[in-house]
């Protein structure tokens, strides 16, 4: 799904990968919470 959002020109910083634990999200180029 993230790939589809990127194709729609949604910035990576606006996409949160819920499949990654909060501890690991900080190491991606995607949003963190």
mmCIF entry with sequence, helices, sheets and N, C-alpha, C, O atoms, coordinates in Angstrom:
data_MODEL
# 
_entry.id   MODEL 
# 
_entity.id                         1 
_entity.type                       polymer 
_entity.pdbx_number_of_molecules   1 
# 
_entity_poly.entity_id                      1 
_entity_poly.type                           'polypeptide(L)' 
_entity_poly.nstd_linkage                   no 
_entity_poly.nstd_monomer                   no 
_entity_poly.pdbx_seq_one_letter_code       
;(UNK)(UNK)(UNK)(UNK)(UNK)(UNK)(UNK)(UNK)(UNK)(UNK)(UNK)(UNK)(UNK)(UNK)(UNK)(UNK)
(UNK)(UNK)(UNK)(UNK)(UNK)(UNK)(UNK)(UNK)(UNK)(UNK)(UNK)(UNK)(UNK)(UNK)(UNK)(UNK)
(UNK)
;
_entity_poly.pdbx_seq_one_letter_code_can   XXXXXXXXXXXXXXXXXXXXXXXXXXXXXXXXX 
_entity_poly.pdbx_strand_id                 A 
# 
loop_
_entity_poly_seq.entity_id 
_entity_poly_seq.num 
_entity_poly_seq.mon_id 
_entity_poly_seq.hetero 
1 1  UNK n 
1 2  UNK n 
1 3  UNK n 
1 4  UNK n 
1 5  UNK n 
1 6  UNK n 
1 7  UNK n 
1 8  UNK n 
1 9  UNK n 
1 10 UNK n 
1 11 UNK n 
1 12 UNK n 
1 13 UNK n 
1 14 UNK n 
1 15 UNK n 
1 16 UNK n 
1 17 UNK n 
1 18 UNK n 
1 19 UNK n 
1 20 UNK n 
1 21 UNK n 
1 22 UNK n 
1 23 UNK n 
1 24 UNK n 
1 25 UNK n 
1 26 UNK n 
1 27 UNK n 
1 28 UNK n 
1 29 UNK n 
1 30 UNK n 
1 31 UNK n 
1 32 UNK n 
1 33 UNK n 
# 
_struct_asym.id          A 
_struct_asym.entity_id   1 
# 
loop_
_struct_conf.conf_type_id 
_struct_conf.id 
_struct_conf.pdbx_PDB_helix_id 
_struct_conf.beg_label_comp_id 
_struct_conf.beg_label_asym_id 
_struct_conf.beg_label_seq_id 
_struct_conf.pdbx_beg_PDB_ins_code 
_struct_conf.end_label_comp_id 
_struct_conf.end_label_asym_id 
_struct_conf.end_label_seq_id 
_struct_conf.pdbx_end_PDB_ins_code 
_struct_conf.beg_auth_comp_id 
_struct_conf.beg_auth_asym_id 
_struct_conf.beg_auth_seq_id 
_struct_conf.end_auth_comp_id 
_struct_conf.end_auth_asym_id 
_struct_conf.end_auth_seq_id 
_struct_conf.pdbx_PDB_helix_class 
_struct_conf.details 
_struct_conf.pdbx_PDB_helix_length 
HELX_P HELX_P1 AA1 UNK A 2  ? UNK A 7  ? UNK A 2  UNK A 7  1 ? 6 
HELX_P HELX_P2 AA2 UNK A 12 ? UNK A 14 ? UNK A 12 UNK A 14 5 ? 3 
HELX_P HELX_P3 AA3 UNK A 22 ? UNK A 25 ? UNK A 22 UNK A 25 1 ? 4 
# 
_struct_conf_type.id          HELX_P 
_struct_conf_type.criteria    ? 
_struct_conf_type.reference   ? 
# 
loop_
_atom_site.group_PDB 
_atom_site.id 
_atom_site.type_symbol 
_atom_site.label_atom_id 
_atom_site.label_alt_id 
_atom_site.label_comp_id 
_atom_site.label_asym_id 
_atom_site.label_entity_id 
_atom_site.label_seq_id 
_atom_site.pdbx_PDB_ins_code 
_atom_site.Cartn_x 
_atom_site.Cartn_y 
_atom_site.Cartn_z 
_atom_site.occupancy 
_atom_site.B_iso_or_equiv 
_atom_site.pdbx_formal_charge 
_atom_site.auth_seq_id 
_atom_site.auth_comp_id 
_atom_site.auth_asym_id 
_atom_site.auth_atom_id 
_atom_site.pdbx_PDB_model_num 
ATOM 1   N N  . UNK A 1 1  ? 0.816  -1.190 0.000  1.00 0.00 ? 1  UNK A N  1 
ATOM 2   C CA . UNK A 1 1  ? 0.000  0.000  0.000  1.00 0.00 ? 1  UNK A CA 1 
ATOM 3   C C  . UNK A 1 1  ? 0.867  1.264  0.000  1.00 0.00 ? 1  UNK A C  1 
ATOM 4   O O  . UNK A 1 1  ? 0.512  2.253  -0.641 1.00 0.00 ? 1  UNK A O  1 
ATOM 5   N N  . UNK A 1 2  ? 1.978  1.242  0.698  1.00 0.00 ? 2  UNK A N  1 
ATOM 6   C CA . UNK A 1 2  ? 2.854  2.417  0.719  1.00 0.00 ? 2  UNK A CA 1 
ATOM 7   C C  . UNK A 1 2  ? 3.327  2.764  -0.687 1.00 0.00 ? 2  UNK A C  1 
ATOM 8   O O  . UNK A 1 2  ? 3.450  3.940  -1.027 1.00 0.00 ? 2  UNK A O  1 
ATOM 9   N N  . UNK A 1 3  ? 3.592  1.756  -1.501 1.00 0.00 ? 3  UNK A N  1 
ATOM 10  C CA . UNK A 1 3  ? 4.034  2.000  -2.876 1.00 0.00 ? 3  UNK A CA 1 
ATOM 11  C C  . UNK A 1 3  ? 2.951  2.740  -3.652 1.00 0.00 ? 3  UNK A C  1 
ATOM 12  O O  . UNK A 1 3  ? 3.253  3.660  -4.413 1.00 0.00 ? 3  UNK A O  1 
ATOM 13  N N  . UNK A 1 4  ? 1.693  2.349  -3.467 1.00 0.00 ? 4  UNK A N  1 
ATOM 14  C CA . UNK A 1 4  ? 0.584  3.032  -4.145 1.00 0.00 ? 4  UNK A CA 1 
ATOM 15  C C  . UNK A 1 4  ? 0.510  4.493  -3.723 1.00 0.00 ? 4  UNK A C  1 
ATOM 16  O O  . UNK A 1 4  ? 0.277  5.368  -4.557 1.00 0.00 ? 4  UNK A O  1 
ATOM 17  N N  . UNK A 1 5  ? 0.705  4.764  -2.439 1.00 0.00 ? 5  UNK A N  1 
ATOM 18  C CA . UNK A 1 5  ? 0.675  6.144  -1.954 1.00 0.00 ? 5  UNK A CA 1 
ATOM 19  C C  . UNK A 1 5  ? 1.834  6.949  -2.530 1.00 0.00 ? 5  UNK A C  1 
ATOM 20  O O  . UNK A 1 5  ? 1.666  8.115  -2.888 1.00 0.00 ? 5  UNK A O  1 
ATOM 21  N N  . UNK A 1 6  ? 3.007  6.330  -2.621 1.00 0.00 ? 6  UNK A N  1 
ATOM 22  C CA . UNK A 1 6  ? 4.161  7.017  -3.198 1.00 0.00 ? 6  UNK A CA 1 
ATOM 23  C C  . UNK A 1 6  ? 3.930  7.334  -4.673 1.00 0.00 ? 6  UNK A C  1 
ATOM 24  O O  . UNK A 1 6  ? 4.371  8.375  -5.161 1.00 0.00 ? 6  UNK A O  1 
ATOM 25  N N  . UNK A 1 7  ? 3.247  6.447  -5.377 1.00 0.00 ? 7  UNK A N  1 
ATOM 26  C CA . UNK A 1 7  ? 2.929  6.695  -6.790 1.00 0.00 ? 7  UNK A CA 1 
ATOM 27  C C  . UNK A 1 7  ? 1.990  7.889  -6.937 1.00 0.00 ? 7  UNK A C  1 
ATOM 28  O O  . UNK A 1 7  ? 2.001  8.571  -7.961 1.00 0.00 ? 7  UNK A O  1 
ATOM 29  N N  . UNK A 1 8  ? 1.187  8.136  -5.920 1.00 0.00 ? 8  UNK A N  1 
ATOM 30  C CA . UNK A 1 8  ? 0.265  9.276  -5.934 1.00 0.00 ? 8  UNK A CA 1 
ATOM 31  C C  . UNK A 1 8  ? 0.954  10.551 -5.461 1.00 0.00 ? 8  UNK A C  1 
ATOM 32  O O  . UNK A 1 8  ? 0.295  11.566 -5.232 1.00 0.00 ? 8  UNK A O  1 
ATOM 33  N N  . UNK A 1 9  ? 2.259  10.503 -5.316 1.00 0.00 ? 9  UNK A N  1 
ATOM 34  C CA . UNK A 1 9  ? 3.096  11.635 -4.915 1.00 0.00 ? 9  UNK A CA 1 
ATOM 35  C C  . UNK A 1 9  ? 2.782  12.092 -3.485 1.00 0.00 ? 9  UNK A C  1 
ATOM 36  O O  . UNK A 1 9  ? 2.822  13.286 -3.191 1.00 0.00 ? 9  UNK A O  1 
ATOM 37  N N  . UNK A 1 10 ? 2.474  11.153 -2.612 1.00 0.00 ? 10 UNK A N  1 
ATOM 38  C CA . UNK A 1 10 ? 2.328  11.438 -1.186 1.00 0.00 ? 10 UNK A CA 1 
ATOM 39  C C  . UNK A 1 10 ? 3.738  11.351 -0.589 1.00 0.00 ? 10 UNK A C  1 
ATOM 40  O O  . UNK A 1 10 ? 4.407  10.335 -0.773 1.00 0.00 ? 10 UNK A O  1 
ATOM 41  N N  . UNK A 1 11 ? 4.202  12.368 0.110  1.00 0.00 ? 11 UNK A N  1 
ATOM 42  C CA . UNK A 1 11 ? 5.551  12.316 0.683  1.00 0.00 ? 11 UNK A CA 1 
ATOM 43  C C  . UNK A 1 11 ? 5.706  11.170 1.685  1.00 0.00 ? 11 UNK A C  1 
ATOM 44  O O  . UNK A 1 11 ? 4.776  10.849 2.425  1.00 0.00 ? 11 UNK A O  1 
ATOM 45  N N  . UNK A 1 12 ? 6.888  10.561 1.696  1.00 0.00 ? 12 UNK A N  1 
ATOM 46  C CA . UNK A 1 12 ? 7.152  9.470  2.638  1.00 0.00 ? 12 UNK A CA 1 
ATOM 47  C C  . UNK A 1 12 ? 6.929  9.927  4.070  1.00 0.00 ? 12 UNK A C  1 
ATOM 48  O O  . UNK A 1 12 ? 6.499  9.141  4.914  1.00 0.00 ? 12 UNK A O  1 
ATOM 49  N N  . UNK A 1 13 ? 7.215  11.177 4.347  1.00 0.00 ? 13 UNK A N  1 
ATOM 50  C CA . UNK A 1 13 ? 7.062  11.683 5.715  1.00 0.00 ? 13 UNK A CA 1 
ATOM 51  C C  . UNK A 1 13 ? 5.604  11.745 6.151  1.00 0.00 ? 13 UNK A C  1 
ATOM 52  O O  . UNK A 1 13 ? 5.327  11.928 7.336  1.00 0.00 ? 13 UNK A O  1 
ATOM 53  N N  . UNK A 1 14 ? 4.658  11.594 5.208  1.00 0.00 ? 14 UNK A N  1 
ATOM 54  C CA . UNK A 1 14 ? 3.233  11.582 5.537  1.00 0.00 ? 14 UNK A CA 1 
ATOM 55  C C  . UNK A 1 14 ? 2.665  10.169 5.610  1.00 0.00 ? 14 UNK A C  1 
ATOM 56  O O  . UNK A 1 14 ? 1.484  9.994  5.912  1.00 0.00 ? 14 UNK A O  1 
ATOM 57  N N  . UNK A 1 15 ? 3.486  9.163  5.339  1.00 0.00 ? 15 UNK A N  1 
ATOM 58  C CA . UNK A 1 15 ? 3.039  7.766  5.327  1.00 0.00 ? 15 UNK A CA 1 
ATOM 59  C C  . UNK A 1 15 ? 3.614  7.056  6.546  1.00 0.00 ? 15 UNK A C  1 
ATOM 60  O O  . UNK A 1 15 ? 4.823  7.093  6.774  1.00 0.00 ? 15 UNK A O  1 
ATOM 61  N N  . UNK A 1 16 ? 2.753  6.410  7.329  1.00 0.00 ? 16 UNK A N  1 
ATOM 62  C CA . UNK A 1 16 ? 3.224  5.656  8.491  1.00 0.00 ? 16 UNK A CA 1 
ATOM 63  C C  . UNK A 1 16 ? 3.090  4.162  8.205  1.00 0.00 ? 16 UNK A C  1 
ATOM 64  O O  . UNK A 1 16 ? 2.020  3.688  7.821  1.00 0.00 ? 16 UNK A O  1 
ATOM 65  N N  . UNK A 1 17 ? 4.169  3.435  8.394  1.00 0.00 ? 17 UNK A N  1 
ATOM 66  C CA . UNK A 1 17 ? 4.166  1.994  8.179  1.00 0.00 ? 17 UNK A CA 1 
ATOM 67  C C  . UNK A 1 17 ? 3.786  1.299  9.482  1.00 0.00 ? 17 UNK A C  1 
ATOM 68  O O  . UNK A 1 17 ? 4.633  1.092  10.351 1.00 0.00 ? 17 UNK A O  1 
ATOM 69  N N  . UNK A 1 18 ? 2.536  0.946  9.613  1.00 0.00 ? 18 UNK A N  1 
ATOM 70  C CA . UNK A 1 18 ? 2.059  0.318  10.847 1.00 0.00 ? 18 UNK A CA 1 
ATOM 71  C C  . UNK A 1 18 ? 2.632  -1.078 11.032 1.00 0.00 ? 18 UNK A C  1 
ATOM 72  O O  . UNK A 1 18 ? 2.591  -1.620 12.136 1.00 0.00 ? 18 UNK A O  1 
ATOM 73  N N  . UNK A 1 19 ? 3.165  -1.667 9.969  1.00 0.00 ? 19 UNK A N  1 
ATOM 74  C CA . UNK A 1 19 ? 3.743  -3.008 10.091 1.00 0.00 ? 19 UNK A CA 1 
ATOM 75  C C  . UNK A 1 19 ? 5.081  -2.982 10.822 1.00 0.00 ? 19 UNK A C  1 
ATOM 76  O O  . UNK A 1 19 ? 5.582  -4.030 11.229 1.00 0.00 ? 19 UNK A O  1 
ATOM 77  N N  . UNK A 1 20 ? 5.661  -1.801 10.991 1.00 0.00 ? 20 UNK A N  1 
ATOM 78  C CA . UNK A 1 20 ? 6.915  -1.657 11.738 1.00 0.00 ? 20 UNK A CA 1 
ATOM 79  C C  . UNK A 1 20 ? 6.596  -1.238 13.169 1.00 0.00 ? 20 UNK A C  1 
ATOM 80  O O  . UNK A 1 20 ? 5.705  -0.421 13.399 1.00 0.00 ? 20 UNK A O  1 
ATOM 81  N N  . UNK A 1 21 ? 7.315  -1.791 14.110 1.00 0.00 ? 21 UNK A N  1 
ATOM 82  C CA . UNK A 1 21 ? 7.128  -1.385 15.506 1.00 0.00 ? 21 UNK A CA 1 
ATOM 83  C C  . UNK A 1 21 ? 7.571  0.067  15.665 1.00 0.00 ? 21 UNK A C  1 
ATOM 84  O O  . UNK A 1 21 ? 8.409  0.539  14.898 1.00 0.00 ? 21 UNK A O  1 
ATOM 85  N N  . UNK A 1 22 ? 7.020  0.785  16.651 1.00 0.00 ? 22 UNK A N  1 
ATOM 86  C CA . UNK A 1 22 ? 7.414  2.185  16.854 1.00 0.00 ? 22 UNK A CA 1 
ATOM 87  C C  . UNK A 1 22 ? 8.925  2.359  17.012 1.00 0.00 ? 22 UNK A C  1 
ATOM 88  O O  . UNK A 1 22 ? 9.480  3.376  16.597 1.00 0.00 ? 22 UNK A O  1 
ATOM 89  N N  . UNK A 1 23 ? 9.581  1.382  17.603 1.00 0.00 ? 23 UNK A N  1 
ATOM 90  C CA . UNK A 1 23 ? 11.026 1.475  17.795 1.00 0.00 ? 23 UNK A CA 1 
ATOM 91  C C  . UNK A 1 23 ? 11.779 1.433  16.461 1.00 0.00 ? 23 UNK A C  1 
ATOM 92  O O  . UNK A 1 23 ? 12.824 2.068  16.322 1.00 0.00 ? 23 UNK A O  1 
ATOM 93  N N  . UNK A 1 24 ? 11.257 0.696  15.490 1.00 0.00 ? 24 UNK A N  1 
ATOM 94  C CA . UNK A 1 24 ? 11.931 0.552  14.194 1.00 0.00 ? 24 UNK A CA 1 
ATOM 95  C C  . UNK A 1 24 ? 11.546 1.654  13.211 1.00 0.00 ? 24 UNK A C  1 
ATOM 96  O O  . UNK A 1 24 ? 12.293 1.928  12.271 1.00 0.00 ? 24 UNK A O  1 
ATOM 97  N N  . UNK A 1 25 ? 10.388 2.290  13.414 1.00 0.00 ? 25 UNK A N  1 
ATOM 98  C CA . UNK A 1 25 ? 9.942  3.330  12.481 1.00 0.00 ? 25 UNK A CA 1 
ATOM 99  C C  . UNK A 1 25 ? 10.932 4.475  12.385 1.00 0.00 ? 25 UNK A C  1 
ATOM 100 O O  . UNK A 1 25 ? 11.058 5.101  11.333 1.00 0.00 ? 25 UNK A O  1 
ATOM 101 N N  . UNK A 1 26 ? 11.632 4.754  13.464 1.00 0.00 ? 26 UNK A N  1 
ATOM 102 C CA . UNK A 1 26 ? 12.577 5.875  13.453 1.00 0.00 ? 26 UNK A CA 1 
ATOM 103 C C  . UNK A 1 26 ? 13.710 5.675  12.453 1.00 0.00 ? 26 UNK A C  1 
ATOM 104 O O  . UNK A 1 26 ? 14.383 6.635  12.079 1.00 0.00 ? 26 UNK A O  1 
ATOM 105 N N  . UNK A 1 27 ? 13.925 4.436  12.018 1.00 0.00 ? 27 UNK A N  1 
ATOM 106 C CA . UNK A 1 27 ? 15.012 4.141  11.088 1.00 0.00 ? 27 UNK A CA 1 
ATOM 107 C C  . UNK A 1 27 ? 14.557 4.125  9.629  1.00 0.00 ? 27 UNK A C  1 
ATOM 108 O O  . UNK A 1 27 ? 15.354 3.838  8.736  1.00 0.00 ? 27 UNK A O  1 
ATOM 109 N N  . UNK A 1 28 ? 13.285 4.431  9.381  1.00 0.00 ? 28 UNK A N  1 
ATOM 110 C CA . UNK A 1 28 ? 12.775 4.495  8.015  1.00 0.00 ? 28 UNK A CA 1 
ATOM 111 C C  . UNK A 1 28 ? 12.648 5.948  7.599  1.00 0.00 ? 28 UNK A C  1 
ATOM 112 O O  . UNK A 1 28 ? 12.777 6.851  8.425  1.00 0.00 ? 28 UNK A O  1 
ATOM 113 N N  . UNK A 1 29 ? 12.398 6.172  6.333  1.00 0.00 ? 29 UNK A N  1 
ATOM 114 C CA . UNK A 1 29 ? 12.182 7.525  5.830  1.00 0.00 ? 29 UNK A CA 1 
ATOM 115 C C  . UNK A 1 29 ? 10.708 7.895  5.893  1.00 0.00 ? 29 UNK A C  1 
ATOM 116 O O  . UNK A 1 29 ? 10.297 8.936  5.379  1.00 0.00 ? 29 UNK A O  1 
ATOM 117 N N  . UNK A 1 30 ? 9.908  7.030  6.531  1.00 0.00 ? 30 UNK A N  1 
ATOM 118 C CA . UNK A 1 30 ? 8.477  7.269  6.624  1.00 0.00 ? 30 UNK A CA 1 
ATOM 119 C C  . UNK A 1 30 ? 8.138  7.924  7.956  1.00 0.00 ? 30 UNK A C  1 
ATOM 120 O O  . UNK A 1 30 ? 9.001  8.082  8.820  1.00 0.00 ? 30 UNK A O  1 
ATOM 121 N N  . UNK A 1 31 ? 6.878  8.302  8.113  1.00 0.00 ? 31 UNK A N  1 
ATOM 122 C CA . UNK A 1 31 ? 6.427  8.995  9.324  1.00 0.00 ? 31 UNK A CA 1 
ATOM 123 C C  . UNK A 1 31 ? 6.596  8.124  10.561 1.00 0.00 ? 31 UNK A C  1 
ATOM 124 O O  . UNK A 1 31 ? 6.591  6.896  10.477 1.00 0.00 ? 31 UNK A O  1 
ATOM 125 N N  . UNK A 1 32 ? 6.744  8.772  11.702 1.00 0.00 ? 32 UNK A N  1 
ATOM 126 C CA . UNK A 1 32 ? 6.816  8.080  12.989 1.00 0.00 ? 32 UNK A CA 1 
ATOM 127 C C  . UNK A 1 32 ? 5.774  8.672  13.916 1.00 0.00 ? 32 UNK A C  1 
ATOM 128 O O  . UNK A 1 32 ? 5.328  9.803  13.721 1.00 0.00 ? 32 UNK A O  1 
ATOM 129 N N  . UNK A 1 33 ? 5.394  7.916  14.911 1.00 0.00 ? 33 UNK A N  1 
ATOM 130 C CA . UNK A 1 33 ? 4.428  8.434  15.895 1.00 0.00 ? 33 UNK A CA 1 
ATOM 131 C C  . UNK A 1 33 ? 4.749  7.885  17.261 1.00 0.00 ? 33 UNK A C  1 
ATOM 132 O O  . UNK A 1 33 ? 4.057  8.197  18.230 1.00 0.00 ? 33 UNK A O  1 
# 
